Amino acid sequence: MNNQWLNAYVLHRRPYRETSYIVDFFTLEEGRVSAVAKGVKNSKSDKKSLLQPFQPLRVQLSGKSDLKSLRHVESTAPSFILTGNALFCAMYVNELANRIMPAGLASDGVYHAYQDALNHLADSCDMEITLRKFEFALLDEMGLLPDFTLDVEYEMPIHEEGIYHFQADVGFIKMPDGITVKNAFPGSALLSLARNEFTPLSKKVAKVLCRDLLKPLIGDKPLKSRALFLPKAR
């Protein structure tokens, strides 16, 4: 890693000793990596100004331990301009990636979904759909995204007119007619999600599913970013 340039974004930084930061980077090549940025805390250097969220970067890191040292950093494109709820949503995306992605796990899918999320938020696209797509990418990488086309009990295709119960670690199971339970979803909404179509109904279903599926990954410690933006976007 000493001579390798990594494509990166800053997920989080925190003070370290008197003059340094520990920076959590999300990189294309090495996944989530933490590094010490030495001597930049009280300086006006370019290195400090670049170590901000939502700034596309290239970085060089060194060291054999889990905590690397930042050798070089440079920008590769202008920073994403984010304000209001779009900024809060981007902070949520950063916090989610930092909390869930295991250190050192490189994922092209999640990295590009992260870039897409920042692009869409900066372009004022539908924030709710943007968040769901990124959450789906994370869940898919963790092996937790269910098959929206399969009734797992009978290994039959999901039908639009059916009502399906979601059972964690198993998948969707068709409910008998007239029976209702919590987390029962219309087949039409599930098939919409399978086609990457976000209708008003499938958006509601996706929100419930993502909340429940992400909960064990996030853990008991609440996400700070969730308190920042309006409920509609969450």
C-alpha positions in Angstrom: 0.0 0.0 0.0 3.0 2.3 0.5 3.3 3.3 -3.2 -0.3 2.6 -4.3 -2.7 5.5 -4.9 -6.2 4.7 -3.6 -9.4 6.4 -4.8 -11.0 7.5 -1.6 -13.6 9.6 0.3 -13.5 10.7 3.9 -16.2 9.1 5.9 -15.2 10.5 9.3 -12.3 12.2 11.1 -11.6 12.8 14.7 -8.8 14.5 16.7 -5.8 12.4 17.6 -3.3 13.7 20.1 -2.6 17.4 19.9 -1.8 18.0 16.2 -3.3 15.1 14.2 -6.5 13.4 13.0 -7.6 9.8 12.6 -9.4 9.7 9.3 -11.7 6.9 8.2 -11.4 6.6 4.4 -13.7 4.6 2.1 -11.5 3.4 -0.8 -12.2 1.6 -4.0 -9.2 -0.6 -3.8 -9.0 -1.5 0.0 -12.5 -0.7 1.3 -12.7 1.1 4.6 -9.2 2.1 6.0 -8.3 4.3 9.0 -5.2 6.4 8.9 -3.4 9.0 11.0 -3.0 12.4 9.3 -0.1 13.7 11.3 0.5 17.4 12.1 -2.5 18.8 10.2 -5.0 19.7 13.0 -3.8 23.2 13.6 -2.3 23.9 10.2 -3.6 25.7 7.1 -2.1 23.1 4.8 -3.8 21.8 1.7 -3.8 18.3 3.3 -6.1 19.5 6.1 -8.5 21.3 3.7 -8.8 18.2 1.6 -9.7 15.9 4.5 -13.4 16.7 4.3 -16.4 14.5 3.5 -17.8 14.4 0.0 -14.5 15.3 -1.6 -13.2 12.8 -4.3 -9.6 12.0 -3.4 -6.5 10.0 -4.1 -4.5 9.0 -1.1 -1.3 7.1 -0.4 -1.1 5.3 3.0 1.7 3.5 4.7 2.1 1.1 7.6 1.6 -2.6 8.4 -0.9 -2.2 11.3 -4.7 -1.6 11.0 -4.1 2.1 11.6 -2.1 3.4 8.7 -0.3 6.7 8.2 -1.4 9.2 5.5 1.5 10.0 3.3 -0.1 12.0 0.4 -3.5 13.2 -0.5 -4.8 15.1 -3.6 -8.2 15.9 -5.0 -9.5 14.3 -8.2 -12.6 16.3 -8.7 -14.5 19.2 -7.1 -16.2 18.5 -3.9 -19.9 17.6 -4.0 -22.1 20.6 -3.1 -24.7 19.5 -0.6 -27.0 21.6 1.5 -30.1 21.1 3.7 -31.6 17.7 3.8 -29.4 16.5 0.9 -26.4 17.2 3.2 -28.0 15.4 6.1 -28.7 12.4 3.9 -25.1 12.3 2.7 -24.0 12.4 6.3 -26.3 9.4 6.9 -24.7 7.6 4.0 -21.2 8.2 5.4 -22.2 7.1 8.9 -23.9 4.0 7.5 -20.9 3.0 5.4 -18.5 3.6 8.3 -20.6 1.6 10.7 -21.4 -1.4 8.5 -18.6 -1.9 6.0 -15.9 -4.2 7.6 -12.4 -2.7 7.6 -10.4 -3.9 4.6 -13.3 -5.3 2.6 -13.1 -3.8 -0.9 -16.4 -3.6 -2.8 -16.8 -2.2 -6.2 -20.6 -2.4 -5.8 -20.8 -0.4 -2.6 -18.2 2.1 -3.6 -20.0 2.9 -6.9 -23.3 3.0 -5.1 -21.8 5.5 -2.7 -20.6 7.7 -5.5 -24.0 7.4 -7.2 -25.7 8.5 -3.9 -23.6 11.6 -3.6 -24.2 12.5 -7.3 -28.0 12.1 -6.9 -28.1 14.0 -3.7 -26.1 16.8 -5.3 -28.5 16.8 -8.3 -31.6 17.1 -6.1 -32.9 13.7 -7.1 -35.4 11.8 -4.9 -33.6 11.5 -1.6 -35.7 8.6 -0.4 -34.9 6.5 -3.5 -31.3 7.5 -3.3 -31.0 6.2 0.3 -32.8 3.0 -0.5 -30.5 2.2 -3.4 -27.5 2.7 -1.2 -28.9 0.7 1.6 -29.7 -2.1 -0.9 -26.1 -2.1 -2.1 -24.9 -2.5 1.5 -27.3 -5.2 2.3 -26.4 -7.0 -0.9 -22.7 -6.9 0.0 -23.5 -8.3 3.5 -25.5 -11.1 1.9 -28.8 -9.9 3.5 -30.7 -8.5 0.5 -33.7 -10.8 -0.1 -34.8 -12.2 -3.4 -37.8 -10.1 -4.3 -39.0 -12.6 -6.9 -39.1 -15.8 -4.9 -41.5 -17.4 -2.4 -39.0 -19.3 -0.4 -41.4 -21.8 1.2 -42.5 -23.4 -2.0 -39.7 -22.1 -4.3 -42.3 -20.5 -6.5 -42.2 -17.1 -8.2 -43.8 -14.2 -6.3 -47.1 -13.1 -7.9 -48.4 -9.6 -8.1 -51.7 -10.4 -6.5 -50.2 -12.3 -3.5 -49.4 -11.0 0.0 -46.0 -12.1 1.4 -44.6 -12.2 4.9 -40.9 -11.5 5.3 -39.1 -13.8 7.6 -35.6 -12.7 8.6 -32.8 -15.0 7.4 -35.3 -16.9 5.2 -37.1 -14.6 2.8 -40.6 -14.0 1.6 -43.4 -16.5 2.3 -46.9 -16.3 0.8 -49.7 -15.7 3.3 -52.9 -17.7 3.1 -55.9 -15.7 2.0 -57.5 -13.7 4.8 -54.5 -13.9 7.1 -52.6 -10.8 8.0 -49.4 -10.4 10.0 -46.8 -7.7 10.6 -44.3 -7.2 7.8 -46.7 -8.6 5.1 -46.1 -7.0 1.7 -48.0 -7.0 -1.6 -46.3 -9.0 -4.3 -46.7 -6.2 -6.8 -44.4 -4.0 -4.6 -41.8 -6.7 -4.3 -41.7 -7.3 -8.0 -41.4 -3.5 -8.6 -38.3 -3.5 -6.3 -36.9 -6.5 -8.2 -37.1 -4.4 -11.4 -35.5 -1.4 -9.5 -38.8 0.5 -9.8 -39.7 2.7 -6.9 -43.5 3.3 -6.9 -45.2 5.0 -4.0 -46.1 1.5 -2.6 -42.7 -0.1 -3.3 -40.9 2.9 -1.6 -42.9 2.2 1.6 -42.1 -1.5 1.4 -38.4 -0.7 0.8 -38.2 1.6 3.8 -39.7 -0.9 6.2 -37.4 -3.7 4.9 -34.3 -1.6 5.0 -35.0 -0.5 8.5 -35.5 -4.0 9.8 -32.6 -5.6 7.8 -30.1 -2.8 8.8 -30.9 -2.9 12.5 -28.7 -5.8 13.4 -25.8 -4.4 11.4 -26.1 -1.0 12.9 -26.4 -2.3 16.5 -27.8 -0.6 19.5 -25.9 2.7 19.2 -28.2 5.1 17.4 -27.0 6.8 14.2 -26.3 10.5 14.9 -27.3 11.5 11.4 -30.8 10.1 11.7 -31.7 12.9 14.0 -30.7 15.6 11.5 -33.1 15.3 8.6 -36.8 15.2 8.2 -38.6 11.8 8.6 -39.7 11.7 4.9 -36.2 11.2 3.7 -35.2 8.5 6.2 
